[in-house]
Amino acid sequence: MEKLLNILMRGILGTIAMYFINTTLHKMGLSLGVGINAVTVLTSGILGFPGLLALYGIGIYRLL
């Protein structure tokens, strides 16, 4: 039960972080295309901060 709650909390915090990062990047004129959906929430929930970095790393790679 504790692991499930941990994944849920990381997913919620990751979603909030994605929202603010996307907003900041949009104001700077960059659009990496990291949307907030079930796959990205699960990725940030299961992997945590490294998962969030991986999502934005993939976005930067696609930008190149």
DSSP file (Angstrom, degrees, kcal/mol; ACC not computed):
  #  RESIDUE AA STRUCTURE BP1 BP2  ACC     N-H-->O    O-->H-N    N-H-->O    O-->H-N    TCO  KAPPA ALPHA  PHI   PSI    X-CA   Y-CA   Z-CA
    1    1 A M     >        0   0    0      0, 0.0     4,-2.1     0, 0.0     5,-0.2   0.000 360.0 360.0 360.0 -37.2    0.0    0.0    0.0
    2    2 A E  H  >  +     0   0    0      1,-0.2     4,-2.2     2,-0.2     5,-0.1   0.888 360.0  51.3 -66.6 -38.5    2.9    2.3    0.8
    3    3 A K  H  > S+     0   0    0      2,-0.2     4,-2.5     1,-0.2    -1,-0.2   0.905 109.3  50.5 -64.5 -41.1    4.5    1.8   -2.6
    4    4 A L  H  > S+     0   0    0      1,-0.2     4,-2.3     2,-0.2    -2,-0.2   0.904 111.2  48.2 -63.2 -42.1    1.2    2.6   -4.4
    5    5 A L  H  X S+     0   0    0     -4,-2.1     4,-2.5     2,-0.2    -1,-0.2   0.875 110.5  52.5 -65.8 -37.4    0.8    5.8   -2.4
    6    6 A N  H  X S+     0   0    0     -4,-2.2     4,-2.4     2,-0.2    -2,-0.2   0.922 110.5  46.7 -63.3 -45.4    4.5    6.7   -3.2
    7    7 A I  H  X S+     0   0    0     -4,-2.5     4,-2.2     1,-0.2    -2,-0.2   0.897 112.2  51.4 -63.9 -40.5    3.9    6.2   -6.9
    8    8 A L  H  X S+     0   0    0     -4,-2.3     4,-2.2     2,-0.2    -2,-0.2   0.923 111.2  46.7 -62.9 -45.3    0.7    8.2   -6.7
    9    9 A M  H  X S+     0   0    0     -4,-2.5     4,-2.7     1,-0.2     5,-0.2   0.903 112.7  49.1 -65.6 -41.4    2.4   11.1   -5.0
   10   10 A R  H  X S+     0   0    0     -4,-2.4     4,-2.4     1,-0.2    -1,-0.2   0.873 110.7  52.0 -65.4 -35.5    5.3   11.1   -7.4
   11   11 A G  H  X S+     0   0    0     -4,-2.2     4,-2.0     2,-0.2    -2,-0.2   0.908 111.5  46.0 -65.4 -41.9    2.8   11.1  -10.3
   12   12 A I  H  X S+     0   0    0     -4,-2.2     4,-2.1     2,-0.2    -2,-0.2   0.937 115.7  45.1 -66.4 -46.7    0.9   14.1   -8.9
   13   13 A L  H  X S+     0   0    0     -4,-2.7     4,-2.4     1,-0.2    -2,-0.2   0.873 112.5  52.4 -65.7 -36.6    4.1   16.0   -8.2
   14   14 A G  H  X S+     0   0    0     -4,-2.4     4,-2.6    -5,-0.2    -1,-0.2   0.879 108.4  51.0 -65.2 -37.8    5.5   15.1  -11.6
   15   15 A T  H  X S+     0   0    0     -4,-2.0     4,-2.2     2,-0.2    -2,-0.2   0.910 111.0  47.7 -65.7 -42.6    2.3   16.3  -13.3
   16   16 A I  H  X S+     0   0    0     -4,-2.1     4,-2.2     2,-0.2    -2,-0.2   0.917 112.7  49.2 -63.5 -42.7    2.6   19.6  -11.5
   17   17 A A  H  X S+     0   0    0     -4,-2.4     4,-2.7     1,-0.2     5,-0.2   0.909 109.8  51.4 -63.6 -42.3    6.3   19.9  -12.4
   18   18 A M  H  X S+     0   0    0     -4,-2.6     4,-2.9     2,-0.2     5,-0.2   0.906 108.6  52.3 -60.7 -41.1    5.4   19.2  -16.1
   19   19 A Y  H  X S+     0   0    0     -4,-2.2     4,-2.3     1,-0.2    -2,-0.2   0.946 113.8  41.7 -60.1 -49.3    2.8   21.9  -16.1
   20   20 A F  H  X S+     0   0    0     -4,-2.2     4,-2.4     2,-0.2    -2,-0.2   0.876 115.6  49.5 -69.8 -36.7    5.2   24.5  -14.7
   21   21 A I  H  X S+     0   0    0     -4,-2.7     4,-2.7     2,-0.2     5,-0.2   0.928 112.5  47.8 -66.1 -44.1    8.1   23.4  -17.0
   22   22 A N  H  X S+     0   0    0     -4,-2.9     4,-2.2    -5,-0.2    -2,-0.2   0.902 112.7  49.3 -62.8 -40.6    5.8   23.4  -20.1
   23   23 A T  H  X S+     0   0    0     -4,-2.3     4,-2.0    -5,-0.2    -2,-0.2   0.924 112.9  46.6 -64.3 -44.4    4.5   26.9  -19.1
   24   24 A T  H  X S+     0   0    0     -4,-2.4     4,-1.4     1,-0.2    -2,-0.2   0.922 113.9  47.2 -64.1 -44.9    8.0   28.3  -18.6
   25   25 A L  H  <>S+     0   0    0     -4,-2.7     5,-2.9     1,-0.2     4,-0.4   0.869 110.1  53.6 -66.0 -35.5    9.3   26.8  -21.8
   26   26 A H  H ><5S+     0   0    0     -4,-2.2     3,-1.0     1,-0.2    -1,-0.2   0.893 107.0  51.4 -65.6 -39.4    6.3   28.1  -23.7
   27   27 A K  H 3<5S+     0   0    0     -4,-2.0    -1,-0.2     1,-0.3    -2,-0.2   0.806 108.7  52.3 -66.2 -28.9    6.9   31.6  -22.4
   28   28 A M  T 3<5S-     0   0    0     -4,-1.4    -1,-0.3     2,-0.2    -2,-0.2   0.527 123.3-107.3 -83.3  -6.3   10.5   31.3  -23.6
   29   29 A G  T < 5S+     0   0    0     -3,-1.0     2,-0.4    -4,-0.4    -3,-0.2   0.578  80.3 122.7  92.9  10.4    9.3   30.3  -27.0
   30   30 A L      < -     0   0    0     -5,-2.9     2,-0.4    -6,-0.2    -1,-0.3  -0.867  38.3-171.5-107.2 139.2   10.3   26.6  -26.8
   31   31 A S        +     0   0    0     -2,-0.4    -9,-0.1     1,-0.1    -5,-0.0  -0.908  10.0 173.2-130.3 106.3    7.8   23.8  -27.3
   32   32 A L        -     0   0    0     -2,-0.4     3,-0.1     2,-0.1    30,-0.1   0.612  42.4-127.8 -88.3 -12.3    9.2   20.3  -26.5
   33   33 A G        +     0   0    0      1,-0.2     2,-1.2   -11,-0.1    -2,-0.0   0.764  51.4 153.7  75.3  24.8    5.8   18.6  -26.9
   34   34 A V        -     0   0    0    -16,-0.1    -1,-0.2    22,-0.0     2,-0.1  -0.754  28.1-166.0 -87.1  99.5    5.8   16.8  -23.5
   35   35 A G        -     0   0    0     -2,-1.2     2,-0.9    -3,-0.1     5,-0.1  -0.386  24.2-114.4 -84.0 162.8    2.1   16.5  -23.0
   36   36 A I        +     0   0    0     -2,-0.1     2,-0.2     4,-0.1    -1,-0.1  -0.862  62.0 128.0 -99.2 105.7    0.4   15.6  -19.8
   37   37 A N  S  > S-     0   0    0     -2,-0.9     4,-2.5     1,-0.0     5,-0.2  -0.818  73.7 -79.5-144.6-176.6   -1.3   12.2  -20.3
   38   38 A A  H  > S+     0   0    0     -2,-0.2     4,-2.3     1,-0.2     5,-0.2   0.868 124.6  50.8 -60.8 -38.9   -1.5    8.8  -18.7
   39   39 A V  H  > S+     0   0    0      2,-0.2     4,-2.3     1,-0.2    -1,-0.2   0.924 113.1  43.8 -68.0 -44.1    1.9    7.6  -20.1
   40   40 A T  H  > S+     0   0    0      2,-0.2     4,-2.4     1,-0.2     5,-0.2   0.873 114.0  50.8 -70.9 -35.0    3.8   10.6  -18.9
   41   41 A V  H  X S+     0   0    0     -4,-2.5     4,-2.1     2,-0.2    -2,-0.2   0.916 112.8  46.3 -66.6 -41.9    2.1   10.6  -15.5
   42   42 A L  H  X S+     0   0    0     -4,-2.3     4,-2.9    -5,-0.2     5,-0.4   0.883 111.1  53.0 -66.3 -37.9    3.0    6.9  -15.1
   43   43 A T  H  X S+     0   0    0     -4,-2.3     4,-2.4     1,-0.2     5,-0.4   0.941 114.3  40.6 -63.0 -46.9    6.5    7.5  -16.2
   44   44 A S  H  X S+     0   0    0     -4,-2.4     4,-1.2     3,-0.2    -1,-0.2   0.828 116.4  52.1 -71.2 -29.5    7.1   10.3  -13.7
   45   45 A G  H  < S+     0   0    0     -4,-2.1    -2,-0.2    -5,-0.2   -35,-0.2   0.905 118.0  34.3 -71.9 -41.6    5.2    8.3  -11.1
   46   46 A I  H  < S+     0   0    0     -4,-2.9    -2,-0.2    -5,-0.1    -3,-0.2   0.908 131.3  30.2 -80.7 -43.4    7.2    5.1  -11.4
   47   47 A L  H  < S-     0   0    0     -4,-2.4     4,-0.2    -5,-0.4    -3,-0.2   0.676  91.6-160.4 -93.1 -18.4   10.6    6.6  -12.2
   48   48 A G     X  -     0   0    0     -4,-1.2     4,-1.7    -5,-0.4     3,-0.4  -0.478  63.0  -8.6  76.8-144.5   10.4    9.8  -10.3
   49   49 A F  H  > S+     0   0    0      1,-0.2     4,-2.5     2,-0.2    -1,-0.2   0.872 135.0  55.4 -61.3 -40.8   12.7   12.7  -11.2
   50   50 A P  H  > S+     0   0    0      0, 0.0     4,-2.2     0, 0.0    -1,-0.2   0.869 106.9  52.4 -60.5 -33.4   14.9   10.7  -13.6
   51   51 A G  H  > S+     0   0    0     -3,-0.4     4,-2.1     2,-0.2    -2,-0.2   0.886 108.1  50.3 -66.6 -38.7   11.7    9.8  -15.5
   52   52 A L  H  X S+     0   0    0     -4,-1.7     4,-1.9     2,-0.2     5,-0.2   0.914 111.2  48.4 -64.7 -42.9   10.8   13.4  -15.8
   53   53 A L  H  X S+     0   0    0     -4,-2.5     4,-2.4     1,-0.2    -2,-0.2   0.882 109.3  53.7 -63.4 -38.0   14.3   14.2  -17.0
   54   54 A A  H  X S+     0   0    0     -4,-2.2     4,-2.4     2,-0.2    -2,-0.2   0.901 106.3  52.5 -64.0 -40.8   14.0   11.4  -19.5
   55   55 A L  H  X S+     0   0    0     -4,-2.1     4,-1.7     1,-0.2    -1,-0.2   0.927 114.1  41.6 -61.3 -45.1   10.7   12.8  -20.9
   56   56 A Y  H  X S+     0   0    0     -4,-1.9     4,-2.3     2,-0.2    -1,-0.2   0.815 111.1  57.3 -74.2 -28.9   12.3   16.2  -21.5
   57   57 A G  H  X S+     0   0    0     -4,-2.4     4,-2.4     2,-0.2    -2,-0.2   0.903 107.2  48.3 -63.5 -41.3   15.5   14.6  -22.8
   58   58 A I  H  X S+     0   0    0     -4,-2.4     4,-2.3     2,-0.2    -2,-0.2   0.896 110.6  52.2 -65.0 -39.5   13.4   12.8  -25.4
   59   59 A G  H  X S+     0   0    0     -4,-1.7     4,-1.3     2,-0.2    -2,-0.2   0.898 110.5  46.6 -63.0 -40.7   11.7   16.1  -26.2
   60   60 A I  H  X S+     0   0    0     -4,-2.3     4,-1.3     2,-0.2    -2,-0.2   0.901 110.7  53.3 -68.0 -40.3   15.1   17.8  -26.7
   61   61 A Y  H  < S+     0   0    0     -4,-2.4     3,-0.4     1,-0.2    -2,-0.2   0.902 108.8  49.0 -61.5 -40.9   16.3   14.9  -28.9
   62   62 A R  H  < S+     0   0    0     -4,-2.3    -1,-0.2     1,-0.2    -2,-0.2   0.805 105.8  58.7 -67.3 -28.2   13.2   15.3  -31.1
   63   63 A L  H  <        0   0    0     -4,-1.3    -1,-0.2     1,-0.2    -2,-0.2   0.802 360.0 360.0 -70.0 -29.7   13.9   19.0  -31.3
   64   64 A L     <        0   0    0     -4,-1.3    -1,-0.2    -3,-0.4    -2,-0.2   0.484 360.0 360.0 -72.1 360.0   17.3   18.4  -32.8
